């Protein structure tokens, strides 16, 4: 993995359209691209990871100028990828958010987030969403082999909530034809590990990333390739029939296990 240090023109990005899933007013991404290299993600692992050298200097000024609101950290790339252990850009950002009394919502798949518990405890309305795509370790190794195990990620949720930091589980992405048989167990585990809420979002296949994903399917699940081509024939999302059917199944299980299906 190669890393590149650059200076950027801005750190805080205002969300212009209402964010219904993560409920943010602003976004911050301390890194561009992602070294985790998950097969389903368009932050392809063959790019250099960009480290934004001056992001905290910019944020210090930007947070003073903007009205308080909820900041999504890691809206595009994981803020706790491995380079964060050395660079600590996310940690610096959290200290600024605390200092300026903003709230934040962290999106991550990494157990490195627990390093910052003492800071998170002091941030107003801090929320952490930890995502998985499967609880099957064999599937995990196919699609996201550089990530902590699903069990490790579930333990993050429990630990954060034990420290009175609101944390929930996200099934992101929902990978069609591979995760359906796991959904009930995922909801059951969300309940067991004290998740405050459950979110989900379907696999998106756009442009070059579709080719990468299909190549992996052909190698590991060749029988699914034509089913995917039909499912994604009209859009970068699965067709409406699949989404409606799966939504109904997930919502029934959310009711069964009595977990909130929203952040608010």
Secondary structure, 3 states (H helix, E strand, C coil): CCEEEECCCCCCEECCCCCCCCCCCEEECCEECCCCCCCCCCCCCCCCEEEECCHHHHHHHHHHHCCCCEEEECCCCCCCCCCHHHHCHHHHHHHHHHHCCCEEEEEECCHHHHHHHHHHCCCEEEEEEEEECCCCHHHHHHHCCCCCCHHHHHHHHHHHHHCCCEEEEEEEEECCCCCHHHHHHHHHHHHHCCCCCEEEEECCCCHHHHHHHHHHHHHHCHHHHHHHHHHCCCCCCCCHHHHHHHHHHHHHHHHHCCCCCCCC
